[in-house]
Amino acid sequence: YPRMAHFYEGASVKTGLSFKSLIFQKLFYEENMQLFCITRSRDNLFAENSGSIMWAVCKSVRLKGGYTLSWGRYPFGNHIQMWPTFDIVFGSKVK
């Protein structure tokens, strides 16, 4: 809903912070925060926070697991939700 809301009414303004840190040799931690503002009079503010741990299996393959927590003002009221995430990343070197 937050990422598609500008197709229905208003424009989206998105801002965020992201950082990644090395825990040890092939294990990384990544944290992201995003804020979505929709230019309309109501149901216009959404926030997401996600954290993950990445293991560099080899030079260009990583396994990534973590969480995503979202909050938003929806037509039915404020809503908060958390779900697990898992990803296999191919093709980009670890930096």
Stockholm file with secondary structure:
# STOCKHOLM 1.0

chainA/1-95         YPRMAHFYEGASVKTGLSFKSLIFQKLFYEENMQLFCITRSRDNLFAENSGSIMWAVCKSVRLKGGYTLSWGRYPFGNHIQMWPTFDIVFGSKVK
#=GR chainA/1-95 SS CTTTGGGTSSCEEEEEEEEEEEEETTEEEEEEEEEEEESSSSSCEEEEEEEEEEEEEETTEEEEEEEEEEEEEETTEEEEEEEEEEEEEESCCCC
#=GC SS_cons        CTTTGGGTSSCEEEEEEEEEEEEETTEEEEEEEEEEEESSSSSCEEEEEEEEEEEEEETTEEEEEEEEEEEEEETTEEEEEEEEEEEEEESCCCC
//
